[in-house]
Amino acid sequence: MLVHSVISAGTYLAAKRGLAELGPIELALARFAFAAGIYVLLVVRSRVRVERADWRRVLLLGFLGVCANQLLFLTGMRLTTPGHGALLYALTPVFVFLIAWVRGSERASGGRVGGILLAFAGTAVVLLSRGMLAPGGSSALKGDLVVLGGVLAWSAFAVGGKRMAEKYGPTAGSGWALLVGTALYLPFGLAFADFGSFATLSPGGWAAVAYLVLVTNVLGWLVYASALARADASRVAVWSNLQPVLTALASWWLYAEALTPSFVAGGAMVLLGVWLTERA
């Protein structure tokens, strides 16, 4: 999950860069059409057959993980800031735990609940220390609400995807969900996309698309599914709180940005929260 956290730390930046030149519909279409082409090869090579009784679950996961999550995420990120998006997705472990607890697949304990909340509080401190949570006006508020819808969709996807990853393995478990979700999205994307925007896309824009396809959707999804097959969904999700910490450390290393005492304190809270959740 440390690898997935590193990958996801760049997803917000790549999405924001891509949305500077493409609309949410166009970016989602390019992202999942290219990723689906790769997953076709991976799924065929895995030779794993999904049982007929599980296809309804695959259909739901495809809708949640691709159509709902990504359209809401990309639409919201066009209106809000990467900092706001990162904080909202830091709520993922909270929602994942609540959904899993209600379904009876995970048990509540003081250590687990406390660790999840502490990691989220640490994420907020880290983002505040970097000045990334400044108010953005009514547009940012609308974007935050839309992104929150994407967080809820992804949380439900993580809980449901655990069973598929356990039963069919990470490649088939995540691959079929992405392929089905892409098939559901294609008619909408093809009907409403502005294909002319791809003709004027800059090298930087194509680089952002390539990152989202190869690093986020292919490598990131496989790593996430592998972790879900081995651990509780809330334990996997809590690692997402490391993303803002890793982004800040990268900025310190690459651009010599100062690390403030509040950042160090927030980072320590995140690490302690992750440790408490794992220990519980």
Secondary structure, 3 states (H helix, E strand, C coil): CHHHHHHHHHHHHHHHHHHCCCCHHHHHHHHHHHHHHHHHHHHHHHCCCCCHHHHHHHHHHHHHHHHHHHHHHHHHHHHCCHHHHHHHHCCHHHHHHHHHHHHCCCCCCHHHHHHHHHHHHHHHHHHHHCCCCCCCHHHHHHHHHHHHHHHHHHHHHHHHHHHHHHHHHHHHHHHHHHHHHHHHHHHHHHHHCCCHHHHCCCHHHHHHHHHHHHHHHHHHHHHHHHHHCCCCHHHHHHHHHHHHHHHHHHHHHHHCCCCCHHHHHHHHHHHHHHHHHHHC
